[in-house]
Amino acid sequence: MYKFKTVAAIAATLLAAATLGGCAAVNDTYEKEEDINITQQTPEQPEGNGGTEIPVVVPKVLTVSYINVKSDGVNIRSGAGTGYSSRGTAEKSTMYALNDSTNGWYKTGYKNDSAYISSKYCDVVEMKASDDVRIEEVIKEGTKLLGTAYVYGAVRYHDGNGRKLNNFNISAFDCSSLMQYIFYTGAHVNLQMNTRTQIYQGKTVKRSELKRGDLMFFTNASRKNLSGVERVGHVALYLGDNWILHTASDYAKIEQISSTRWSYFIQGQRVL
């Protein structure tokens, strides 16, 4: 009987201890849950090279390549070699599109066809491309026509509203008809028929605001003393870095804006 009471007492003691221990465990768990701070649950990065790092992607600046002619009278040939016929000559410090290269010859656009210039007489120039692909298409259309003859009053491609005109000839442009043609074929933008109507299209920009693809309007020696819109006598396409694509008195070309031409600058117009 004594033994039974002793065992029973021991058992009761153990049961009480277990019960108290169980409550303590629950309370401990509850207290730990109350201490959790959600904002601190970001997993720590493993030390060393064990963690996976996300690479930083730096956007690549897109550029367009041109060839800058280093001397006057450089032959522009129909094929990549001196055995091919000359289709014309290039002036010093004029540029042409660099479309391809083969065996020391650069392929470019000339009078609405392909042509080649020896790399011996050219430097390659890189220019930052526009983020707007339409602008690059307009410029591309212009580079195809480099070397095309200037003809004052040349027949326009369309009437200013997109209706094609009879007797248009892709072998002859003046400044405003060239701009009208390349904006229509490159971006389906309708420019009006001359400089004094084109100047009203788009957003006006100052010299300091000029961007690739803007139209630039100038006066000239015969119009500089006139007033209002009658002062406008020339339009060109700005490419950046002081280069313009235009046609003035001889043929379509890419060249630097001279100090004299800058003195005639009126304003820019952004139509794209």
Secondary structure, DSSP 8 states (H G I E B T S, - for coil): -HHHHHHHHHHHHHHHHHHHHHHHHHHHHHHHHHT--GGG-S----STT-S-----------EEEEEEE-STTEEEESSSSTTS-EEEEE-TT-EEE--EEETTEEEEEETTEEEEEEGGGEEEEEEE--S-HHHHHHHHHHHHTTT-EE-TT---SBSSSS-B-TT--TTEE-HHHHHHHHHHHHH-----SSHHHHTTSSEEE-GGG--TT-EEEE--TTTTTS-GGGG--EEEEEEETTEEEEESSSBEEEEE--HHHHHTEEEEEE--
